[in-house]
Amino acid sequence: MTKHKEQRVAVFVDVQNMYYSAKNLFGRKLNFGMLLKRAVGQRKLIRAIAYAIKADIAEEQNFRDALFNMGYEVKTKDLQVFYGGHKKGDWDVGIAMDTIRLAPKVDTIVLVSGDGDFADLVVYLKGMGCRVEIIGFEKTTSTRLLDVADDYVAVDKKMLL
């Protein structure tokens, strides 16, 4: 199945993965509005969900509001702080569960992350009949993920601020 305007699309964005990749690779921010337009193209957007970690930063609410105004449903969770100071914030299981729940309602799932942990999920979603596309940074997107995806779009300078 190729991209066509009748496809129903759901977009799932691993905000932390993409934010820090843009910052570390280019010293810039990702343009999440342009990213959504690129992910959907001329197709029908059913849902766009952005998954973020609360970090208690002043401009955080403004960022979440901006994502909402661009068309994203924003899901947040608190940063976990473990004994000894180790911190963890990750939405992998939440993203996986949401993609599985929404797969029967869409034709294409666009996963915006380079995390190789999603490779098994991609295989599962394809087995459910969905086309699965990946958007990520060329230098940080796992080859395991690229090997199983139906399509890949590398983030380019047009998607950066």
Backbone as CSV, one residue per row, in Angstrom:
resi,resn,N_x,N_y,N_z,CA_x,CA_y,CA_z,C_x,C_y,C_z
1,MET,0.850,-1.183,0.000,0.000,0.000,0.000,0.894,1.243,0.000
2,THR,0.640,2.127,-0.898,1.389,3.369,-0.943,0.536,4.487,-0.345
3,LYS,1.116,5.667,-0.280,0.391,6.803,0.281,-0.651,7.294,-0.718
4,HIS,-1.892,7.449,-0.253,-2.927,8.056,-1.084,-3.881,8.827,-0.187
5,LYS,-4.616,9.761,-0.781,-5.387,10.715,0.013,-6.525,10.116,0.832
6,GLU,-6.943,8.905,0.529,-8.018,8.284,1.303,-7.519,7.544,2.547
7,GLN,-6.216,7.441,2.710,-5.688,6.748,3.886,-6.015,7.517,5.165
8,ARG,-6.418,6.748,6.176,-6.635,7.306,7.513,-5.328,7.130,8.279
9,VAL,-4.832,8.235,8.840,-3.507,8.253,9.455,-3.587,8.637,10.926
10,ALA,-2.770,7.959,11.734,-2.569,8.354,13.132,-1.072,8.570,13.323
11,VAL,-0.738,9.649,14.022,0.656,10.034,14.235,0.957,9.975,15.731
12,PHE,2.069,9.332,16.070,2.477,9.153,17.468,3.892,9.696,17.614
13,VAL,4.051,10.735,18.445,5.341,11.420,18.549,5.966,11.206,19.926
14,ASP,7.145,10.612,19.918,7.974,10.443,21.111,8.718,11.770,21.302
15,VAL,8.085,12.703,22.013,8.582,14.081,22.106,10.006,14.142,22.651
16,GLN,10.290,13.446,23.745,11.614,13.516,24.345,12.685,13.020,23.373
17,ASN,12.423,11.897,22.727,13.371,11.337,21.772,13.686,12.353,20.678
18,MET,12.670,12.969,20.131,12.855,13.895,19.016,13.435,15.237,19.466
19,TYR,12.977,15.736,20.617,13.460,17.013,21.129,14.961,16.957,21.380
20,TYR,15.401,15.913,22.093,16.820,15.820,22.431,17.682,15.466,21.230
21,SER,17.148,14.726,20.286,17.906,14.454,19.056,18.141,15.753,18.289
22,ALA,17.113,16.585,18.153,17.262,17.870,17.449,18.274,18.758,18.172
23,LYS,18.165,18.772,19.482,19.057,19.618,20.291,20.500,19.132,20.215
24,ASN,20.710,17.828,20.370,22.064,17.281,20.396,22.720,17.234,19.017
25,LEU,21.949,16.948,17.976,22.521,16.835,16.636,22.713,18.185,15.952
26,PHE,21.749,19.107,16.164,21.763,20.353,15.410,21.782,21.610,16.280
27,GLY,21.605,21.451,17.587,21.524,22.623,18.454,20.286,23.451,18.157
28,ARG,19.255,22.792,17.621,18.029,23.485,17.236,16.820,22.760,17.802
29,LYS,15.656,23.361,17.593,14.408,22.750,18.039,13.663,22.187,16.835
30,LEU,12.857,21.184,17.101,12.055,20.569,16.058,10.786,21.381,15.854
31,ASN,10.390,21.582,14.621,9.152,22.269,14.289,8.056,21.191,14.240
32,PHE,7.364,21.013,15.363,6.377,19.946,15.479,5.173,20.161,14.554
33,GLY,4.875,21.404,14.204,3.794,21.688,13.258,4.150,21.223,11.855
34,MET,5.349,21.540,11.415,5.821,21.104,10.100,5.937,19.584,10.062
35,LEU,6.382,19.006,11.165,6.510,17.556,11.259,5.151,16.879,11.046
36,LEU,4.101,17.415,11.675,2.766,16.845,11.530,2.279,16.954,10.080
37,LYS,2.497,18.105,9.464,2.099,18.279,8.058,2.822,17.277,7.162
38,ARG,4.092,17.084,7.420,4.893,16.139,6.619,4.421,14.699,6.843
39,ALA,4.073,14.366,8.083,3.633,13.006,8.399,2.315,12.669,7.718
40,VAL,1.415,13.622,7.665,0.077,13.380,7.141,0.017,13.575,5.630
41,GLY,0.652,14.614,5.127,0.581,14.911,3.699,-0.846,15.245,3.309
42,GLN,-1.338,14.636,2.241,-2.700,14.887,1.747,-3.713,13.893,2.320
43,ARG,-3.259,13.070,3.245,-4.131,12.012,3.784,-5.015,12.547,4.902
44,LYS,-5.890,11.670,5.429,-6.842,12.069,6.471,-6.265,11.786,7.854
45,LEU,-6.058,12.833,8.628,-5.559,12.677,9.989,-6.703,12.251,10.906
46,ILE,-6.544,11.127,11.560,-7.529,10.645,12.526,-7.132,11.106,13.928
47,ARG,-5.874,10.898,14.296,-5.371,11.363,15.595,-3.891,11.626,15.514
48,ALA,-3.446,12.606,16.260,-2.019,12.892,16.431,-1.797,13.029,17.928
49,ILE,-0.925,12.199,18.457,-0.670,12.209,19.901,0.801,12.463,20.141
50,ALA,1.080,13.426,21.002,2.452,13.751,21.409,2.625,13.312,22.862
51,TYR,3.673,12.556,23.111,3.947,11.993,24.439,5.129,12.729,25.043
52,ALA,4.897,13.393,26.194,5.936,14.213,26.810,6.112,13.852,28.281
53,ILE,7.264,14.198,28.794,7.592,13.994,30.205,7.589,15.357,30.890
54,LYS,6.930,15.435,32.034,6.918,16.683,32.811,8.278,16.835,33.487
55,ALA,8.894,17.994,33.265,10.226,18.236,33.829,10.255,19.459,34.747
56,ASP,9.086,20.003,35.077,8.989,21.185,35.939,9.828,22.358,35.440
57,ILE,9.682,22.645,34.168,10.354,23.788,33.566,9.266,24.813,33.261
58,ALA,9.567,26.074,33.490,8.574,27.141,33.377,7.863,27.166,32.021
59,GLU,8.617,27.028,30.929,8.000,27.147,29.600,7.327,25.861,29.124
60,GLU,7.323,24.850,29.978,6.758,23.559,29.622,5.269,23.636,29.237
61,GLN,4.473,24.356,30.005,3.043,24.470,29.707,2.823,25.180,28.378
62,ASN,3.633,26.191,28.094,3.525,26.891,26.810,3.804,25.936,25.652
63,PHE,4.788,25.061,25.828,5.137,24.072,24.808,3.973,23.104,24.591
64,ARG,3.394,22.607,25.675,2.247,21.687,25.562,1.058,22.380,24.900
65,ASP,0.813,23.646,25.266,-0.268,24.414,24.640,-0.016,24.582,23.134
66,ALA,1.232,24.854,22.766,1.576,25.012,21.351,1.329,23.710,20.596
67,LEU,1.715,22.575,21.184,1.461,21.274,20.547,-0.039,21.059,20.347
68,PHE,-0.816,21.377,21.373,-2.273,21.236,21.292,-2.834,22.094,20.156
69,ASN,-2.363,23.324,20.062,-2.848,24.244,19.033,-2.443,23.816,17.621
70,MET,-1.407,22.994,17.514,-0.981,22.463,16.210,-1.816,21.255,15.794
71,GLY,-2.620,20.731,16.731,-3.467,19.594,16.395,-3.130,18.307,17.126
72,TYR,-2.199,18.376,18.054,-1.824,17.184,18.816,-2.670,17.044,20.072
73,GLU,-2.979,15.815,20.408,-3.448,15.483,21.758,-2.158,15.280,22.542
74,VAL,-2.020,15.919,23.691,-0.772,15.844,24.445,-0.969,14.978,25.686
75,LYS,-0.150,13.955,25.802,-0.166,13.096,26.984,1.138,13.319,27.737
76,THR,1.014,13.495,29.051,2.213,13.725,29.861,2.260,12.748,31.021
77,LYS,3.472,12.540,31.491,3.673,11.785,32.713,4.857,12.392,33.435
78,ASP,4.895,12.150,34.739,5.966,12.702,35.554,7.282,11.966,35.324
79,LEU,8.372,12.705,35.439,9.709,12.127,35.411,9.875,11.304,36.675
80,GLN,10.313,10.068,36.533,10.543,9.219,37.703,11.951,9.469,38.220
81,VAL,12.062,9.680,39.519,13.372,9.844,40.148,13.548,8.697,41.129
82,PHE,14.602,7.927,40.919,14.862,6.744,41.724,15.872,7.045,42.817
83,TYR,15.931,6.146,43.776,16.911,6.247,44.849,18.299,6.359,44.224
84,GLY,19.088,7.295,44.701,20.420,7.502,44.144,20.440,8.577,43.067
85,GLY,19.255,9.116,42.719,19.195,10.220,41.776,18.975,9.840,40.331
86,HIS,18.986,8.545,40.010,18.751,8.123,38.624,17.352,8.564,38.190
87,LYS,17.265,9.131,36.978,15.983,9.630,36.465,15.587,8.856,35.217
88,LYS,14.283,8.657,35.077,13.789,7.960,33.897,12.442,8.543,33.493
89,GLY,12.301,8.768,32.216,11.034,9.223,31.675,10.858,8.612,30.313
90,ASP,9.916,7.715,30.192,9.756,7.083,28.895,8.335,6.620,28.695
91,TRP,7.908,6.764,27.472,6.526,6.488,27.096,6.412,5.258,26.206
92,ASP,7.456,4.449,26.102,7.450,3.346,25.138,6.213,2.454,25.262
93,VAL,5.886,2.032,26.470,4.729,1.139,26.644,3.430,1.886,26.329
94,GLY,3.317,3.124,26.744,2.118,3.921,26.449,1.920,4.124,24.955
95,ILE,2.995,4.424,24.249,2.916,4.593,22.800,2.503,3.269,22.157
96,ALA,3.123,2.179,22.590,2.801,0.861,22.033,1.322,0.529,22.244
97,MET,0.827,0.742,23.444,-0.582,0.427,23.735,-1.527,1.279,22.885
98,ASP,-1.247,2.562,22.767,-2.109,3.442,21.970,-2.089,3.064,20.491
99,THR,-0.921,2.709,19.956,-0.873,2.322,18.540,-1.678,1.042,18.309
100,ILE,-1.581,0.103,19.237,-2.329,-1.155,19.104,-3.834,-0.900,19.200
101,ARG,-4.252,-0.012,20.121,-5.669,0.312,20.262,-6.228,1.001,19.019
102,LEU,-5.428,1.875,18.421,-5.915,2.658,17.280,-5.708,1.972,15.930
103,ALA,-4.866,0.965,15.880,-4.555,0.293,14.605,-5.802,-0.143,13.823
104,PRO,-6.845,-0.697,14.475,-8.016,-1.109,13.695,-8.802,0.058,13.076
105,LYS,-8.532,1.276,13.520,-9.292,2.440,13.060,-8.562,3.257,11.990
106,VAL,-7.335,2.851,11.656,-6.542,3.614,10.686,-5.905,2.673,9.662
107,ASP,-5.422,3.275,8.593,-4.706,2.526,7.565,-3.195,2.628,7.767
108,THR,-2.760,3.790,8.275,-1.334,4.070,8.411,-1.031,4.630,9.793
109,ILE,0.027,4.121,10.375,0.538,4.644,11.638,1.886,5.272,11.341
110,VAL,2.042,6.527,11.751,3.322,7.207,11.616,3.906,7.317,13.016
111,LEU,5.026,6.670,13.205,5.719,6.680,14.480,6.900,7.626,14.356
112,VAL,6.887,8.673,15.172,7.937,9.678,15.109,8.899,9.418,16.265
113,SER,9.897,8.606,15.968,10.903,8.199,16.946,11.962,7.390,16.218
114,GLY,13.150,7.399,16.745,14.206,6.567,16.169,14.531,5.379,17.048
115,ASP,13.739,5.164,18.078,14.012,4.159,19.104,13.817,2.737,18.561
116,GLY,14.899,1.975,18.533,14.866,0.602,18.037,13.992,-0.324,18.851
117,ASP,13.650,0.064,20.073,12.758,-0.754,20.898,11.383,-0.909,20.260
118,PHE,11.048,-0.031,19.322,9.745,-0.101,18.658,9.714,-1.079,17.481
119,ALA,10.823,-1.708,17.139,10.869,-2.597,15.967,9.850,-3.730,16.071
120,ASP,9.759,-4.396,17.212,8.792,-5.482,17.372,7.359,-4.965,17.260
121,LEU,7.108,-3.777,17.775,5.790,-3.154,17.663,5.440,-2.923,16.189
122,VAL,6.382,-2.432,15.425,6.147,-2.176,13.998,5.762,-3.477,13.288
123,VAL,6.476,-4.548,13.577,6.166,-5.845,12.969,4.740,-6.272,13.348
124,TYR,4.381,-6.084,14.609,3.040,-6.448,15.080,1.964,-5.629,14.363
125,LEU,2.165,-4.324,14.281,1.188,-3.441,13.635,1.023,-3.779,12.157
126,LYS,2.113,-4.102,11.501,2.030,-4.504,10.100,1.239,-5.805,9.974
127,GLY,1.402,-6.699,10.943,0.640,-7.941,10.959,-0.845,-7.706,11.155
128,MET,-1.201,-6.576,11.762,-2.605,-6.200,11.934,-3.166,-5.541,10.672
129,GLY,-2.314,-5.334,9.686,-2.768,-4.754,8.425,-2.465,-3.285,8.238
130,CYS,-1.748,-2.688,9.158,-1.415,-1.262,9.041,-0.111,-1.060,8.277
131,ARG,-0.083,0.025,7.546,1.171,0.519,6.988,1.837,1.275,8.134
132,VAL,3.152,1.092,8.323,3.844,1.786,9.405,5.018,2.577,8.834
133,GLU,4.961,3.885,9.079,5.991,4.794,8.599,6.743,5.373,9.800
134,ILE,8.023,5.610,9.597,8.874,6.165,10.647,9.374,7.525,10.202
135,ILE,9.360,8.479,11.130,10.030,9.760,10.915,11.049,9.879,12.033
136,GLY,12.294,10.142,11.660,13.348,10.256,12.662,14.571,10.938,12.080
137,PHE,15.565,11.098,12.930,16.824,11.696,12.504,17.724,10.603,11.952
138,GLU,18.324,10.882,10.806,19.137,9.875,10.124,20.222,9.285,11.031
139,LYS,20.882,10.135,11.806,21.991,9.662,12.643,21.557,8.868,13.864
140,THR,20.312,9.042,14.292,19.899,8.396,15.545,18.759,7.395,15.387
141,THR,18.278,7.184,14.168,17.206,6.213,13.976,17.817,4.818,13.857
142,SER,17.318,3.906,14.664,17.824,2.537,14.709,17.644,1.828,13.371
143,THR,18.667,1.108,12.950,18.551,0.326,11.714,17.532,-0.796,11.885
144,ARG,17.361,-1.300,13.107,16.335,-2.321,13.366,14.952,-1.784,13.003
145,LEU,14.713,-0.524,13.335,13.439,0.113,13.041,13.283,0.325,11.531
146,LEU,14.337,0.780,10.893,14.298,1.027,9.450,14.066,-0.261,8.663
147,ASP,14.629,-1.351,9.137,14.511,-2.634,8.438,13.078,-3.155,8.386
148,VAL,12.241,-2.786,9.362,10.880,-3.326,9.421,9.800,-2.335,8.984
149,ALA,10.141,-1.057,8.872,9.160,-0.033,8.507,8.805,-0.105,7.026
150,ASP,7.583,0.344,6.694,7.163,0.425,5.300,7.769,1.634,4.601
151,ASP,8.024,2.692,5.365,8.584,3.910,4.790,9.326,4.653,5.886
152,TYR,10.268,5.475,5.467,11.055,6.267,6.409,11.238,7.659,5.835
153,VAL,11.028,8.656,6.680,11.291,10.042,6.313,12.312,10.577,7.300
154,ALA,13.446,11.018,6.772,14.470,11.615,7.631,14.092,13.076,7.902
155,VAL,14.239,13.474,9.155,13.990,14.864,9.510,15.017,15.704,8.764
156,ASP,14.528,16.710,8.058,15.441,17.599,7.341,15.377,18.993,7.940
157,LYS,16.188,19.873,7.407,16.305,21.232,7.972,14.985,22.012,7.919
158,LYS,14.076,21.641,6.998,12.780,22.308,6.916,11.926,22.024,8.147
159,MET,12.239,20.943,8.854,11.474,20.571,10.040,12.108,21.081,11.324
160,LEU,13.148,21.903,11.193,13.828,22.456,12.372,13.577,23.947,12.477
161,LEU,13.625,24.442,13.710,13.460,25.886,13.954,14.838,26.510,14.201
